[in-house]
Amino acid sequence: MLELRSLRPADVDDAMALSTQAGWNQVPADWERLLSLAPEGCFAGTVEGELVATATVVTYGDVAWIGMVLVDEDHRSRGYGSRIFERGLEYAREAGDRIIGLDATHLGEPIYGKYGFETVATVFRWQGELASGGTGVDPDRVRQLSSTDADDLATFDRHRVGVDRSELLRELLGEEGVRGYGLDGPDGALAGYAVVRPGRTSRQIGPLVADREGIAPLLSAVGVDVGSQQVIVDAPADDPVAGHLAATGLERDRELVRMTHPEAEPALLGGSVRAFTCFAFG
């Protein structure tokens, strides 16, 4: 029988086993970040003390994001996924008038639709090697960000995305192996940024937030950073970034849908959002 409780730091190794079994790209730092940002929103499902299911909910003000809904292969088809998802949904609803979002496969779309989620956008996962990695970066336009840039970065992101993700961005900039790149505008103010971080199988690019003209220089900076390593980018399908990603040699690997509840709202889909953090963080 499935027992639900809070996910704890001591569960990270077992949680990693679940995400690895599913073929996902998470590393321990991703689970640790979820626990740091949303300790009350991370849930564990156990059977006789063994971790067999997870779900997480991260909140950004008026937006809650459900992710990491996982069930061990040997414990599927028993309703465990529904139970732990419903616990996450209950938690997300507790704040009252809040938009709740998630990214779903097309197989999952009708399942989440039964809970009142509506599809608002198509999402592509791009994967491969950035062919433009050796083009170089104009140091007058793009610079590497540091923890001292966190406040400016959070302010810029809040204006472009519409929610406060300052805690997430500060966590990312402070993590080992994570690098952020900022694009300065003509007035010297931040005009765009991109983050690249380690993954289990591929480096993950995202968030990437910038006007259309900022996409290419930021991707170039990231390309120099990652070199010949494989990368993953989760991005809105109907966006100019798609052409840039294809031009750099990436290929579409998966297609998902972004869904929101209780109404169709463009959650974390501001006009300048070119790449998402990942499916777990929106």
Rosetta blueprint (number, residue, H / E / L):
1 M L
2 L L
3 E E
4 L E
5 R E
6 S E
7 L L
8 R L
9 P H
10 A H
11 D H
12 V H
13 D H
14 D H
15 A H
16 M H
17 A H
18 L H
19 S H
20 T H
21 Q H
22 A L
23 G L
24 W L
25 N L
26 Q L
27 V L
28 P H
29 A H
30 D H
31 W H
32 E H
33 R H
34 L H
35 L H
36 S H
37 L H
38 A L
39 P H
40 E H
41 G H
42 C E
43 F E
44 A E
45 G E
46 T E
47 V E
48 E L
49 G L
50 E E
51 L E
52 V E
53 A E
54 T E
55 A E
56 T E
57 V E
58 V E
59 T E
60 Y E
61 G L
62 D L
63 V E
64 A E
65 W E
66 I E
67 G E
68 M E
69 V E
70 L E
71 V E
72 D L
73 E H
74 D H
75 H H
76 R L
77 S L
78 R L
79 G L
80 Y H
81 G H
82 S H
83 R H
84 I H
85 F H
86 E H
87 R H
88 G H
89 L H
90 E H
91 Y H
92 A H
93 R H
94 E L
95 A L
96 G L
97 D L
98 R L
99 I E
100 I E
101 G E
102 L E
103 D E
104 A E
105 T L
106 H L
107 L L
108 G L
109 E H
110 P H
111 I H
112 Y H
113 G H
114 K L
115 Y L
116 G L
117 F L
118 E E
119 T E
120 V E
121 A E
122 T E
123 V E
124 F E
125 R E
126 W E
127 Q E
128 G E
129 E E
130 L L
131 A L
132 S L
133 G L
134 G L
135 T L
136 G L
137 V L
138 D L
139 P L
140 D L
141 R L
142 V E
143 R E
144 Q E
145 L L
146 S L
147 S H
148 T H
149 D H
150 A H
151 D H
152 D H
153 L H
154 A H
155 T H
156 F H
157 D H
158 R H
159 H H
160 R H
161 V H
162 G L
163 V L
164 D L
165 R L
166 S H
167 E H
168 L H
169 L H
170 R H
171 E H
172 L H
173 L H
174 G H
175 E L
176 E L
177 G L
178 V L
179 R E
180 G E
181 Y E
182 G E
183 L E
184 D E
185 G L
186 P L
187 D L
188 G L
189 A L
190 L E
191 A E
192 G E
193 Y E
194 A E
195 V E
196 V E
197 R E
198 P L
199 G L
200 R L
201 T L
202 S L
203 R E
204 Q E
205 I E
206 G E
207 P E
208 L E
209 V E
210 A E
211 D L
212 R H
213 E H
214 G H
215 I H
216 A H
217 P H
218 L H
219 L H
220 S H
221 A H
222 V H
223 G H
224 V H
225 D H
226 V H
227 G L
228 S L
229 Q L
230 Q E
231 V E
232 I E
233 V E
234 D E
235 A E
236 P E
237 A L
238 D L
239 D L
240 P L
241 V H
242 A H
243 G H
244 H H
245 L H
246 A H
247 A H
248 T L
249 G L
250 L L
251 E E
252 R E
253 D E
254 R E
255 E E
256 L E
257 V E
258 R E
259 M E
260 T E
261 H E
262 P L
263 E L
264 A L
265 E L
266 P L
267 A L
268 L L
269 L L
270 G L
271 G L
272 S L
273 V E
274 R E
275 A E
276 F L
277 T L
278 C L
279 F L
280 A L
281 F L
282 G L
